Amino acid sequence: MTTKMDDNLIARLVDSGNYQFRKHAAERAAERGIDPLDVKEAILNGKIIEHYPDDPRGYSFLVSGKSREIKYTHIVCGYQDGILWIITVYEPDPEDWHDPYQRRC
């Protein structure tokens, strides 16, 4: 059964240390100069802006939030076996997003 995530559950998971970076997310964060602490901060300050219930890898969702450096970061996450999995991270491209929370059509 899939657990639909909400912002409060995500914050509880991160606060309690029940989150992990997938290898891909760690590599992309390093390539893009995004510090893992900024990812944590963005998740804690962020909100879910999209849900992907039909993702072939399992239910996932997109979080948008501000990092410590006051820049927005998007984090694609999944949830499995009590762990919040960070799948990938990136800074939203203004050509694709009206603002950090609203995708351009």
SULCOR-V55590 format. One record per residue. N is the residue number from 1. SS is DSSP state (2 for helix, 1 for strand, 0 for the rest). NEAR is the number of other C-alpha atoms within 12 Angstrom. Layout:
N:SS:NEAR ; N:SS:NEAR
//
This chain:
1:0:9 ; 2:0:16 ; 3:0:20 ; 4:0:22 ; 5:0:30 ; 6:0:26 ; 7:2:26 ; 8:2:17 ; 9:2:23 ; 10:2:37 ; 11:2:27 ; 12:2:20 ; 13:2:28 ; 14:2:30 ; 15:2:18 ; 16:0:16 ; 17:0:17 ; 18:0:21 ; 19:1:29 ; 20:1:27 ; 21:1:31 ; 22:0:23 ; 23:2:15 ; 24:2:19 ; 25:2:28 ; 26:2:25 ; 27:2:20 ; 28:2:24 ; 29:2:29 ; 30:2:19 ; 31:2:15 ; 32:0:18 ; 33:0:18 ; 34:0:29 ; 35:0:26 ; 36:2:29 ; 37:2:20 ; 38:2:30 ; 39:2:44 ; 40:2:39 ; 41:2:30 ; 42:2:37 ; 43:2:42 ; 44:2:32 ; 45:2:28 ; 46:0:33 ; 47:1:32 ; 48:1:32 ; 49:1:26 ; 50:1:24 ; 51:1:23 ; 52:1:22 ; 53:0:20 ; 54:0:12 ; 55:0:15 ; 56:0:9 ; 57:0:15 ; 58:0:20 ; 59:0:25 ; 60:1:31 ; 61:1:35 ; 62:1:39 ; 63:1:43 ; 64:1:37 ; 65:1:35 ; 66:1:28 ; 67:0:27 ; 68:0:21 ; 69:0:15 ; 70:0:15 ; 71:0:23 ; 72:1:31 ; 73:1:40 ; 74:1:42 ; 75:1:48 ; 76:1:39 ; 77:1:45 ; 78:1:39 ; 79:1:35 ; 80:1:23 ; 81:0:14 ; 82:0:20 ; 83:1:26 ; 84:1:36 ; 85:1:35 ; 86:1:37 ; 87:1:33 ; 88:1:32 ; 89:1:40 ; 90:1:36 ; 91:0:34 ; 92:0:27 ; 93:0:17 ; 94:0:14 ; 95:0:13 ; 96:0:14 ; 97:1:18 ; 98:1:13 ; 99:1:20 ; 100:0:30 ; 101:0:26 ; 102:1:21 ; 103:1:18 ; 104:0:13 ; 105:0:7
//
